[in-house]
Amino acid sequence: MRGTTVPPGTPCRATREGELPVHRLEVPLPNALPFAVGTFDTIGPLSRAAFPHRHTFHEIVHVTGGTGTHVVDLARWELRPPHLCVIAPGQVHHWDDARDLTGSVLLFTDDFLLDHPADRDLLRRLSERPWLTLDEPAHTRITRLVAELDDEYQRGEAGVETVLRALLHVLVVRVARLRATPAAPPPARAGAVAEEFGRLSNRTDHALWSVAAYAERIGVTPGYLTEAVKTATGRTPSQLVREARTHEAKRLLAKTELTVRQVAARTGFADPAYFCRFFRRETGVSPGAFRRGDDARSQ
């Protein structure tokens, strides 16, 4: 993914009025790994940022101590450690009144999953319900794996990239087991098409708000895309695109000061009135009522 890693200290890309900041993964050298692991302190203050923002990379957070709330998209998760959290590229999150936060943070781009591309789909599905409270055996296993990753990363010896990828793969698979994530693979080409659709649908690309646009970007017909995604997920891409547009609209209404007209434009609606009808049909409330809190977001 182009532009997902930058040298340390590189400012965030300028955002348009009302947009949320997008953070890229800082790496010390142009040829350094698109991967980092450390504590909240060693990763830096952005690892506990109190303002809503997005990433161009994946983040796995292992929380071992602290109080406060972690907000992922529109869901609020109160800290009662130990926890594990999986945040996908494009998701909005921040920490609210977090105090004495301890634990580990893993950051990596899609490119780092080169050896195990199926992990991208596992991470996407994990990020749909990202917050997990760990029991003692699971916490012990996760702690051991994260410590191995941190030790290997800090040593930086020969073969470090291969070992880190292998350990990260083990971590992702074991976390997926905890969440009982379905792992039955679809047929090879259909699976690749569905995986690419899932990767693209997690990005905030304002040109991709229709099944036809996704199909053109991937290089297949809309009919083939529909069959591939339905085989892989049991749902149609049109359903998933509607959910993605609705979710993005909710994010912008809840976390920015954009007008309803601007939110409509950012989610691919040229006609604000049609956007309002679409939003009401999908959520049961108007955009204005949602912004005022006349919904069940906090439940």
CORRA-V973646 format. One record per residue. N is the residue number from 0. RES is the residue in one small letter. SS is DSSP state (A for helix, B for strand, O for the rest). Layout:
# CORRA-V973646
n: (N | N)
res: (RES | RES)
ss: (SS | SS)
This chain:
# CORRA-V973646
n: (0 | 1 | 2 | 3 | 4 | 5 | 6 | 7 | 8 | 9 | 10 | 11 | 12 | 13 | 14 | 15 | 16 | 17 | 18 | 19 | 20 | 21 | 22 | 23 | 24 | 25 | 26 | 27 | 28 | 29 | 30 | 31 | 32 | 33 | 34 | 35 | 36 | 37 | 38 | 39 | 40 | 41 | 42 | 43 | 44 | 45 | 46 | 47 | 48 | 49 | 50 | 51 | 52 | 53 | 54 | 55 | 56 | 57 | 58 | 59 | 60 | 61 | 62 | 63 | 64 | 65 | 66 | 67 | 68 | 69 | 70 | 71 | 72 | 73 | 74 | 75 | 76 | 77 | 78 | 79 | 80 | 81 | 82 | 83 | 84 | 85 | 86 | 87 | 88 | 89 | 90 | 91 | 92 | 93 | 94 | 95 | 96 | 97 | 98 | 99 | 100 | 101 | 102 | 103 | 104 | 105 | 106 | 107 | 108 | 109 | 110 | 111 | 112 | 113 | 114 | 115 | 116 | 117 | 118 | 119 | 120 | 121 | 122 | 123 | 124 | 125 | 126 | 127 | 128 | 129 | 130 | 131 | 132 | 133 | 134 | 135 | 136 | 137 | 138 | 139 | 140 | 141 | 142 | 143 | 144 | 145 | 146 | 147 | 148 | 149 | 150 | 151 | 152 | 153 | 154 | 155 | 156 | 157 | 158 | 159 | 160 | 161 | 162 | 163 | 164 | 165 | 166 | 167 | 168 | 169 | 170 | 171 | 172 | 173 | 174 | 175 | 176 | 177 | 178 | 179 | 180 | 181 | 182 | 183 | 184 | 185 | 186 | 187 | 188 | 189 | 190 | 191 | 192 | 193 | 194 | 195 | 196 | 197 | 198 | 199 | 200 | 201 | 202 | 203 | 204 | 205 | 206 | 207 | 208 | 209 | 210 | 211 | 212 | 213 | 214 | 215 | 216 | 217 | 218 | 219 | 220 | 221 | 222 | 223 | 224 | 225 | 226 | 227 | 228 | 229 | 230 | 231 | 232 | 233 | 234 | 235 | 236 | 237 | 238 | 239 | 240 | 241 | 242 | 243 | 244 | 245 | 246 | 247 | 248 | 249 | 250 | 251 | 252 | 253 | 254 | 255 | 256 | 257 | 258 | 259 | 260 | 261 | 262 | 263 | 264 | 265 | 266 | 267 | 268 | 269 | 270 | 271 | 272 | 273 | 274 | 275 | 276 | 277 | 278 | 279 | 280 | 281 | 282 | 283 | 284 | 285 | 286 | 287 | 288 | 289 | 290 | 291 | 292 | 293 | 294 | 295 | 296 | 297 | 298)
res: (m | r | g | t | t | v | p | p | g | t | p | c | r | a | t | r | e | g | e | l | p | v | h | r | l | e | v | p | l | p | n | a | l | p | f | a | v | g | t | f | d | t | i | g | p | l | s | r | a | a | f | p | h | r | h | t | f | h | e | i | v | h | v | t | g | g | t | g | t | h | v | v | d | l | a | r | w | e | l | r | p | p | h | l | c | v | i | a | p | g | q | v | h | h | w | d | d | a | r | d | l | t | g | s | v | l | l | f | t | d | d | f | l | l | d | h | p | a | d | r | d | l | l | r | r | l | s | e | r | p | w | l | t | l | d | e | p | a | h | t | r | i | t | r | l | v | a | e | l | d | d | e | y | q | r | g | e | a | g | v | e | t | v | l | r | a | l | l | h | v | l | v | v | r | v | a | r | l | r | a | t | p | a | a | p | p | p | a | r | a | g | a | v | a | e | e | f | g | r | l | s | n | r | t | d | h | a | l | w | s | v | a | a | y | a | e | r | i | g | v | t | p | g | y | l | t | e | a | v | k | t | a | t | g | r | t | p | s | q | l | v | r | e | a | r | t | h | e | a | k | r | l | l | a | k | t | e | l | t | v | r | q | v | a | a | r | t | g | f | a | d | p | a | y | f | c | r | f | f | r | r | e | t | g | v | s | p | g | a | f | r | r | g | d | d | a | r | s | q)
ss: (O | O | O | O | B | B | O | O | O | O | O | O | O | O | O | O | O | O | O | O | B | B | B | O | B | B | O | O | O | O | O | O | O | O | B | B | B | B | B | A | A | A | A | O | A | A | A | A | O | O | O | O | B | B | B | O | O | B | B | B | B | B | B | B | B | B | B | B | B | B | B | B | O | O | B | B | B | B | O | O | O | O | B | B | B | B | B | O | O | O | O | O | B | B | B | B | B | B | B | B | B | B | B | B | B | B | B | B | O | A | A | A | A | A | A | A | O | A | A | A | A | A | A | A | A | A | A | A | O | O | B | B | B | O | O | A | A | A | A | A | A | A | A | A | A | A | A | A | A | A | A | A | A | A | A | O | O | O | O | A | A | A | A | A | A | A | A | A | A | A | A | A | A | A | A | A | A | A | O | O | O | O | O | O | O | O | O | A | A | A | A | A | A | A | A | A | A | A | A | A | A | O | O | O | O | O | O | O | O | O | A | A | A | A | A | A | A | A | O | O | O | A | A | A | A | A | A | A | A | A | A | A | A | O | O | O | A | A | A | A | A | A | A | A | A | A | A | A | A | A | A | A | A | A | A | O | O | O | O | A | A | A | A | A | A | A | O | O | O | O | O | A | A | A | A | A | A | A | A | A | A | A | A | O | O | O | A | A | A | A | A | A | O | O | O | O | O | O | O)
